[in-house]
Amino acid sequence: MIETTFNHEEYEKNRIIKSKAVGLRFVPEGVGPKVYAVICKDKNDWNEIHNYIIEENEIDGIPNRKIECSDECKTCDRMASYEISDAEAEQLRDHPKIIGVSIDEGYYEGTFKGRDTFPLKIFRYPANMGGNPGITTLAGDVYNVRERQQSGVFGGNPNDETMGRSTSNILRHQEAIDRWSGSSDTTVIQDNPEYNRDGTDIDIIVADSQAWYGHIEFIKTGEGEPTHYIGGNVLRSGFSTSSTTGVCGVLDLILDAPYYIDPEFFEANVGTALTTRWDGTKVPTETAAINWWNNESTTYRSAKYVGIATGGTAVAGSDADFGEISIGSNYSRARANGSNTAYSAAVDSGGGDLPNYSHGTSCASLAYGKTQGWAFNSNKWHVSIIWDTTGDAISDDNLWKVTKVFHQLKPNRSQDNTKNPTLISNSWGSIATLPSFGYSYFRGASPAFWSLSSGTRPAWLDNFKVTSTYSDGERYARFKPTNSSDVVLGASMIDAGVIMFAAAGNYNQQMVLDGHPNYDNYVGMNPVTTLTQAMAQARIINRPGYPACIGLVENYNGSGVDKYRSFNVGCLDNDKVSNTQEQKATYSNMGNGIDFYTVGDEASAAARAILNNDGSYFARGDDQRYDQYYRIDSNYNIVTSGGTQSLVSDDDIFGGTSAACPIGVGLIATVLQSNRNWTWSNIKDWLENKVTNQSSSAFFTGTEATSATDTNWNSERNLQGGTRKILFDANDPPITKCSIKGSLTISGGDITIT
C-alpha cells in the first residue's frame, strides 16, 4: 500500500508504541519531581542562579535545598535542567532573573520526540477519492480544471472516477504561480491539492439568499471527504447540557446563534425553547429564537442580555446591552434553510418560486463546502438577506446589528479563552442606474452635458458591462455616504472586529481609492451639482459600492486620506489571454479599489437538482455528482441502506464576483487560523507585502484611461490602474514537488512513503 494521507491519530499511537519499545522517557504522572529546563535572561544571571539552585541557600525565590542538575546544557549559556517539583518550578517562575521554566522536552523524549513533527502540508482528499484505489498515484485521482465545460471531467453519468473533481478555485490559489501557466485552459491537472490549515475555530457567515443546508457538501457522510474533515457544527455534543451531534455543518445566524450565545436561557427552558433539527442537532425553536432577538425581556433571554432598566443585569453601554433587533416572524428554517428532504422554499424578488435557484447554496459551498471550499472545518453560518419579497429575509441594517452581537457575545474558545475571528461574505450589492442625460463631472473638469439619445454619453460612463441580467449596460454599484444609517451600522460592526468581504460587482466598473484622480467623479443633473448632492443621489461613479463602502473611514486616523476597512473582491476569468497570461473576467469591476482577484468564473459549486412539474428531477448532465444522495436513520446516523434518502445534490456552473468573494473568504479564514489576533489592517498588510503582485506578462493589465473620452475605457479586460493581485496562500513556502522520470519498479511487501 502507498500511504498518501497523513492520519495524525494513527501516527501518534504508533509513535508512543515505538518510543516505549526503545525505552524513551515519558513525563511522570502526578505531582512528583520532574526534570524542568530553567532559562535566564543572560549568561551572567544563569551562573548566579545555577549556583543558588545546586547549593542550599536562603535566597528569595530559589528552593532552599541542594538540587541535582540533570543537564548543564553547555551548548547554551543561559539555561540548564534540574529535577524539581511542580511547586518548586512555580516558585522559580516568579524569580525576576528567570524568564522560563518548562518540562525538559529533550529529557522526556518518549512524550515529546516526534509528537509535533509531522508534515505541514497533507493531501486534501483521500488518495482513492476517485479511480481505482489499487492504481492510485501519490498525487491521487483528483481532476482539476479551469475550463469546466470543455474539460471532459464534468459531464455524462458520474462515477467514482469523477468523484474527485474540482475547478480551479482550490488549486489555482495554493501558490503565486498559475499551475496552468504554459498549458491551455482545457488542460486537466491530475493532482491532489495540499493544505495545512482548514479554517478550524474561525466563524464564517455567508449572508446571501436562502441556502439549502441539506446539500451533501455540508453533510458528513464519510465518503469522498477531505483528510481530517470534522463535520458537524458548534452546537455539537458537549457544547451544552442538552446539545446533540448533528451531521449537517451549517447553522442559521438568526435561528441558531441565540442558543450558541445564551445557552443558559435555552437550557432553563428545554421543553419550549429547544427542538431537534432534521439532522440531529439540538437547536432553538423558531419562535424562541426570533423572540430572543425581538424582546429585551427576561421572559425571552437571560438577564445578562437584558438592560438594568428593563429588569436585567446588562450594564448600559456594554456589549450585552444590545436592546431589541426586529426579526420578522416569517423567517423560518423551511424557507431559508431547507432540510434533507426539502429544498429551501424562499421566494425571489420577482415573486416567482425558487425551487431551482441556489445562489446562497453555491456561495456557502465555495467558502466552506467540504470539497469546494477552503475553510471546510470552519464554524459555518448562513443568513438569508436577499431576493425575498415576503418578509422571510432580514434587512441589511439588521444583518449588521445581528453580526455585531454575534461576534461580541459568542463564547470564547475554551482552550485559550480567545475570541474566534468572524468573517462575513457578502455576494450581493446595491445598484444604481444612469439617467438618460446629465452632466459629467470628471477629474475636476468643468461639467459637460451629455445625453443618451444624442449619443454623447462619454466613454467613462458608457463602458459598463452588458450582462444577461442588465442588457442596457447602465447599471453600476451604488456608493453610499458614511452618514447613511445602514453604512453607520455596518461600520459599527467592523468597529467590533468583524472582518468584512464584499463582491465588487459585475459591471466592468472602475473602483478607486482616495488619492486616485477618479475618486470624486460623479454625475449631476445640472451644471451646479455638488459632490455632496451627488452622494445623496447615489451618483458617485468610481468608488467601491455598497456594501463594501461600509468599511470607509474618512480622514482615517487624521491622515487626511479616506481608507477602506473592508475587502472588495474581483473575479479572475477561468479563460486566459494566452497559455501564460491570466485576465480578469470581462464583467468584473476593477481599479485600485479591488483588494484581490480569485478565479470565480465558471466555478463548480453546490446546487439543487432541477425539479420538474411532475415532481421528478431533471438530470443536468455535467452537474450531476457521484455522491448525489445520503441516508439518515431515525437516530440521525448516516447509513448505506434504510433510513430516509435525501433529495438530489447537484453541482452547478457558478460565476461572477459572487463566486470570487466566498472563495477569498474561505482562503483568508485559513490564514487567520494561525493568526487569530489579526485585524482587517493586518490582512491588508499581508495582502500588500506577502501576496506578491503578478507580473504584467502573467496577468493582463491594459492601459489605464486618463480622460472621459479615452478609448481605453472600452477594454473589458483592462485593470484600469488596479494592482495585479491574485490571491494565494502566502503564509507558507512554495510547495516543493518531485517527480520520477523513466520507469519505476517496486516489489516486496507493503511500502509506506512519508
N, C-alpha and C positions, 0 to 999 in steps of 0.2 A: 504494500500500500504506500502511496506517496502522500504524505501529510501536507496539505496545502493551507490549512487553517490553524489558528492558534487558540487552543482551549485553555484558558488560564486556570480554571479549577483543576483540570486533569494535570496540568503542568505542576501546580503547587503540591498536589497529592504525591506525585512521583518524586518531586524534589525532596520532600520530607522523608520519604521512604529511603531514598538513596543516601541522604545525609545521616540518618540513623545507622544505616548499614556500615558506613565507613567511620563511625564513631565521632562525628562532629558534635560540638557542644550546643545545647539549647538553653535559652534563658530559663532559670528555675522558676517554678511557680511559687506563690506565697510571698511573704514579706521578709524572707531571709536575705543574707548578704548576696550581692551580685557584683559583677565587675562593671564599673562605671568609668567612662572617659571624662576627665576633668580638663577643661580648656580655659586658659588665662588670657588676659588682654595682650601681654607681650612676654618675651622670654625672661626678663628680669622678675616679673611677677611670678612666673612659673617656678623659678629657682627658689623664691621665698616660700610660696605656697606649698611646693613639693616637700620642702624640709619640714614645714609645720605639720603636714599630713602624716609623714612617715615617722615622726617623733612625737612623743607625748608632750602636750603643750597646754597653755592656758589662754590661747588666742581666741577672741570672739569670732564666731562663725566657722571655726575649724573643730571637727570632732576631737575630743580630748582623750586620745589613745594612740598607740602606735598602730599604723595601718600599713598593710603589705601593699607594695607597688607591684602590680601584675605585669605592667609593661611601661618602661620609661619612654617608649616611642622616640627613640633617638633621631629618627628622621624628621621630627618636628620639635622645635624648641619652645612650644607653648602648651604642650599637653602631655598627659600620661594617664594610665589606667590604674584603678585601685579597687580592691574588694571591700565594699561598704554596704551598709543597709540602705533601704529606701529612705528612711528618716534622715540618715546622715547625708544622703545625696540631696535631699531637700534643704538641709542646713547649708551645704556648700553653695547651692544655687543663690543663696541670699548674700554671699560674700561679694563686696564691691569689686574685687580684682578677678573674679571668676565670671566668665561670660557664657559658659555652657557646661552642663553635667548631664550625660545621657548614657544609656546602656552601650557598652562597647560591642559594636556590631561585628568587628573583626574577631573578637574573642568567641562570641557565640555564633559561629558560622552556620551551625545547624538551623538556627532561627532565621538568619538573615541572608546567607550566601545564596545568590541567585534568585531571591524572592521577588525582587522588583526589576530584574534584568531579563525582560522578555522583549520580543520585537516591538518597536514603536509603531510600526505600521503592519497591519494584518489585512488579509484579503477580506473585502466587504461581504462577498457572497460565498456560500458553500461551494467547494470545488465541483461538486456534482449537481449544481443548480440546474444545469441543462446538459443534454447529451448523455452519453454512456459513461457512468462512473468508472468503468473498467479502463477507459482510454483517456480519461481527463488529463489535461496538461497542468503544469504548475500554475499557469495563468487562469485556469478554469475556463468553463464554457460560457462566458458572458459576451454577448454580441453588442458592441457599442457603435451607434450610428449617428451621423449628423443629418443625413438626408433620409428622413423616416419613410417617406412614401416610395422611394426608389431603391431602398437598401436590400429588399428581398427578405429582410428579417421579420418585418411586420406584414402579415397577410396570410391568406389561406387558413387552413384548420390548425389551430395552435396545438403543439405537443410539447413533450419535455425538452425538445431541442430548442424551442423558442421561449421557454420559461425564463431563461436568463438573458434578457434583452433590455437595453437601455438606450435612450437618446443621450445626447452629449452633455446634458445638464450636470452629470456627475464627473465623467472622465475629463471633459474639457477644462474644468475648473480646479483640477488637482494641482496643476503647475502652470507656470507662466507661459511656457511654450505650448502651442496648439499641437496635440497629438496627431491631428490630421494634416499638419503642415507638410507639404510635399506630396500629398495624396489628394485625390478627388473627393468631392463632397459625398459621393456614394460609397466610399470605401468603408468596409465593415472591419472594425478593430476588435479582434477576439482577445480580450484581456479582462482580468478581474480587477476592478478598481481597488486601491488600497486606502486604508484610513487608520487614524489613531484616536480620533475623537468622534462622538456621535450625538452631542447635544445633551448629555446627561446633566440633570439639575439646572436646565435652562427652561424657562417658560416662554413658549411661543404662542401668540394669539393671532389667528387668521381671521381678520374682520372682512367679511365678504357676503355673498349671497348665501342662501341656505346651502347646507352641505350634507351629503349622505354618509353618516357615520358607519353604516353597515358595509361599506366597501371593504374588500379584503385587504387593501393597503393599510387599513387601520386595525386589523384583526390579527391576533396571534394564533396562527394555525399550526406552526411548527414546520411548515413546508416552504421552501424557497426563500427563507428569511436571512437577513444579514447575520454575520458572525456576531455573537453576543447580543443579539436583539432581545430586549427585555419584554416589551409588550405591556399591556395593562395601562393603568393610569394612576394618578396621585391619590385617588380615593381607595387604593388597594388595601387589603387586609393589613392591619397594624397601624393604619392612619388614625383610626378612632375606634371606639368600643364596638360600634355596630358595622364598621366597614367590612366590605367583602372584596373578593378578587374578581374582576371582570375581564373579558377577552378583548374589549374594544379600548383603544388608547386615547380616543378623543373625548373631551368634556366640553360642555357648553358654558361660556363665561357667565351668562345670566342665570341659568338653571342649576348649575353645579358648583360654581365658585362660592356661593354662600355657605355651603357645608364645609368647604375647604378653609374658609376664613373664620367661621364661627361654629366649630363642631360642638361646643358646649351646649348651645341652644338646641341644635338638632338632636343631640343625644338625650336631652331632657324631654324631648317631645317625639320620641321614636315612632309612636303609633300614628301620629297625624302628620309629621313633618318629613318622614323618610319613606322611601319605597325602593324596590329592586328594579333596576333598568333591565331591558331585554337581554343584555349581555352578562348579567350577574352582578353589576356594580350597584352598591347601595348609594342612592342619590336622593336629593330633596324632591318632594312632590312639587309639581309646577306651582301650585298655589302658595306653598310655603316659601319657595324661592322668590317668587315675584313679590310676595308680601314683605320679605326680608329687605328688599331694595326700596319698596314703596312707603314703608311705615317706620318712622322713628318712634318705636314703642317697644317696651319690654314684653309685650304680647307676641311680637314677631321676630325679635332678635335679642341677643344677650345684652344685659345692662351696660356692658363696657362699650357698646356701639350705639348707645342712646345718650343724648346730651343730658347734663345735670338738670337743666331747666325742664326737661321732658320726663324726668323720673329715673334717669340712668346715671352712670358714673363717668361718661366720657367728658373729659375736660374741654371746655370751649377752645376752639382753635387747634386742637390736636388732630392727628390723622384719624383717630377713632370717631371723631365728631364730624361725620360726613353728611348728616342730615338725611334727606329723602331723595331718591332718584326714581322718577316715574317710568315704570316699565308697563307696557300695555298687557292686558290680560290675555290677548290673543297669541302672545309669544309662547310657543309650545314645542315639545320635542317632535311631535308628528310633523309639524310644518317646517321647523328649522333644522332638524337632525335626521329624522327617519329612524329605521331600525334594520335588523337583519331581514325582515320580511316586508318592509315598506320603504319606498323611496321617500325622501323629504318632499312635502307637498305644498311648498310655498307658491305664491302667485307672482308673476313678473309685473313690471310697471305698466305693461300694455294691457294687463288684465287677462292674458292668456295663461293656461295651465302650463306648468313646467315639468312634466314627467321626464323629459329627456335632457334637461339643461343641468349642467354640472360645474358651473364656474367656481363656486365655493369648494366643491369636492376636489376639483383639479388643483386649485391654489393650495389647498391643505396638503395634498399628496406631494407637491413639489417642495414644500417646506419640510414636512416631517413624515411622509409616507415611508413604509418600510423598505420598498425597493426604489422609489422615485425621489425621495428627499434626502438631504444631507443629515438632518438632525433627527434620525429615526428613533432615538432614545430620549428625546426631549419630553418635557411635560407639554402635552398637546391640548390647546384650547382653540375654540372657534366661537364666533358670534355672528349672527345674521344681521346685516346692516343695510343691504341694498336690494333693489329690484323687487319691491313689495309694496302693494297699494292697499293692503287690508289691515295694516297695523301690526303685522306679525314681526317685522324687523324693528330694531331700536333706531333712534336717531343718532346722527353723528355726534351731537352735543353729549348725549348720554353715553356714547361709546367712550369718549374721552374721560367722562366722570367715572364710569364703571372701571375702566382700565387703571386709572389712578388709584382708586380704592383697592382694587385687587392687588396691585403692586405693593402698596403701603401696608396692607393688613394681612397678606398671606403669611403663613408660618415660615419661619426661618429654617434653613437646613439644619437638621439635628446634629450632625457630626461636628460642625464648627460654628453654629449659631449665626450664619450669614444669610443674607437675602439672595435668593436666586435672581439673576438678571431676567428682565422681562423685555421681550422683543415683540413688536406688533407689526404685522404685514398688512398693507392696505392696497389691494389691486382694484381700486375704484377712484373716482375723482369727480370734481365739479367742472362742467364745461360751460363755455360762453360761445356766442355766435356773433360773427362780424356783422355790422349793419350793412345795408345796401349802399351807403355812401358815408362819407365822413372826412375828417382831416387827419393827415398823417403827421405825427409828432415823432420824428426820428433823429436821435442823437443831438437834440437841442436845436435843430434847424427850424426855420420858420414853418408853421403848419402849412401843409399842401393839401388842397381839396382833391378828392378822388370819388369816383362813382363806378359802381359795378356795371351799370347799364352802358356807360360810355367806354368801358374797358380801360379805365385809368387807374385801377387799383394797383399800387406799387408792388414790386416783386416780394418785398419782405412781408407783405400781407397776403400774397397770392400763392404762397408755397405750401400751405397746409395740405396735408395728405388727404386725397380722396380715398375713402375706405368703403368696405361693403356696407357699413352702417351709415356713414355720412357721405353721400355722393357729391355734395357741393364743395367739399374741401374748405369750409368756412368755420368749422369748429376748432376751438383751441382750449387749452387748460386754463381755467379761471383762477386768477390770483385774487386773494382776499387780504385786506389790510389787517394789520396787527391789532386794531381796535374792534374787529368783528367778534361777537360773542363766542362763536364756535372756534375761532382761532385762539382767543384768550383761554378757553377751556382746554384746547389741545396743548397750548404752551404750558399750562399748569400741569398737565400730565407729564410732559417732558421734564419740567422742573422737578417732579417727584422721582425721576430716574428711569422712566420708561424709554426704551430706545425705539425710535420711530422710523419706519420704512414706508415708502410710497412708490407705486408705479408711476413713472414720469409722464406717461401718456402716449397715444398712438397717432399724433397729428403732424409729425415732421416739424415740430415747433422748436425754435431755438430758445433755450432757457439759460440765463446767465446770472452770475453773482454780482454783488456790489463791487464797483470798480471797473466793470466792463462798460464800454460806451453805450451798449444797448439796454442797460439795466432799467432806465427810466423811459423807454419807448412806450408810447401809448397811442390810442385812437380817441379823437374828440369829435363831438357832434357840431362844434362851431369853432371859429378860429381863435377863441379866447378860453378854451377849456384848460383847466389847470390839472397838474398831476394828481392832486388830492381828489378833484372831481372825477377823474378817470378811474381812480381806485374805487371810489364809491359806485361807479357804473360798471365795474369789472371789465375794464378795457385796457389793463396793463398787459402788454403782449408778451414780453420776453423774460418774465420772472417765473420761477417754479410755481405751479398752480396748487390749488387746494386738493388734497390735504397736506402735501409736502410743505406748504408755506406756514403751517403751524409751528414749524421749527425756527422761523425767522425771529431774530433779536436785532432790533435796530440799535445802531451805535453800541455794538457789543463791548461790554466792559470799558466803555468810554473811549474806544479806539477810533471812533468816527466812521467805522465801517460796519455795515449790516452783515450778520453772519447767520447761517442756517445750521440748526442743531439736528435736523432730520436728514434722512438719506433718500435721494432721488435716483431711481434705478431705471437705466435704459436697456434696450433689448438688442442683443447681438444676433445677426442673421445666422441661420444654420448653413446657408449658401455662402461661399467665399467668392471674392473677386477673381482669384486665381487659386491654384493649388497651395500657394504660400501666403495669401493675404486675406484676412478676415474683413468683415464690414458690418456696419450697423444695419438693422432691418430698415427697410425703406420708410416705414411708418413711425419708427421710434423717435421721440423727442431727443434733442441733443444740445450741445453747448457746454460751457464750463459749469453749468448748474446741475449736470449729471455727475453723480458720485462714482458710478461704475456701471459696466455693462455685463450681463450674463446671457448665455445662449437660451433665450426664451422662445425663439421662433421654432415652430414645429416640434415642440417638446411632446413627449408621451406622458400623459397624466391620467389619473383616475377618473372614471366616468361611469354613469349608469348605462345599462343597456337601453336600447330603444324599445319602447312599449308600443305595440300595435293596438289598434282599436278593439280587437277581439281579446286582448289580454295576453297574447303571446309576445315573445321578444324577437326583435329583428336582429339577426346576426350581421354585424357591420364589417365583417371580413377582417381587415387589418387591425381592428380594435379589440378583437377577442383575446382573452387571456387563457392560458392553460389552467390556471387556478381560478376558475370562474366562480366556483361555489365553495361553501363550507357548511358544516352541520353543527348545530348546538343542541345538546340534550337537555333534559329537564333540570339537571344540576349545573347547567351553564358551562359544560365542558365541550371542547371541540372533539367530535367523533367522526369516524370514517363511514359509519353507517347508522341508520336510525336517526333519532332526533329530528330537528327541523332544518330543512335545507334553506339556505339564504337565497335572496334574489341574485340576479346575474351581475357580476362585477366585470366591467369592461375597462379598457384604456381608450383614450381619445387623443387626436391631434389637438394640441392646445398651444397657443402662442400669444405674442404681444408682450408689452411691458407687464401685463397681468401675470404672465408666467415668469418673466425675468425677476420680478420683485420677490416672490417666495423662495425662489432658488437662492437668491442672495441672502435672504434672511436665514435660511437653513444653514448655509455655509458659515456665516458670521456667528451664528449660535454655537457652532463647534469651536470657533476661535475663542469665544467668551468662556467656554467650558474650562479652559486653562488660564483665563484672565478674568476672573469673576468680578474684580473690582473696577473693570474698565467702564468708563462712561462714553457717551457719544463722542466726546473730544478725543479720547484715546483711540477710538475706532477711526476717526478722521485722520489722526496722525499715522496710524497703521496703514491705512489706505494710501496715504501720501508717501510714506517712507519705506514701507515693506512691499506693498503690492506695486511693483515696478510697472511703469507705463510700457506699452508695446512700442516697437519701432514703427516708423512710417511704412516700412516695407512689409510689416506683419499685420498692420491694421490701417485700412484706408482712411485717410484724413480729409482730403479735399482742401480747397482754398476758401477761407472764411470770407463771406460777403461783407463789404465795408460801407456800402451805400444802400439807400432804399430801393434802388432800381438795379442793383448788381445782379448779373445773370447767375452768379454762384448760388443764389437763393434757390435756383431751380433743381439743384442736385439733391436727390433723396438719400444719398449715401454720405454726404458732407457732414462732418462733425461740427462744423461752424464754430471753430475755435475751442472746442472741447478737448479734454485730455483723452489719450488713447488708453483708457483704464479698463482692462478686462479683469474681473475679479478672479483670484485664485487663492488657494490655501497657502499663504505665505508664512505661516507660522513654523513650518518645518523645512529642513533642507530638501533639495530636489530628490525625488525617488530615484535610486540607482537600480537599474535593471540589468540583468545579464542574459545572454543567450548562448546556446551551443550550436555551432555550425558544423555541418557534417553529420555522420551517423553516431548514435549513442546506443550502446547495448548494456542493459542492466540485468544481471542474473542473480539467483540466490533467493533468500527469504525476503521478508518484509523490509523495506527501506524507508526510513524517515528522513526527510530533508528539512532542516530548520534554517 
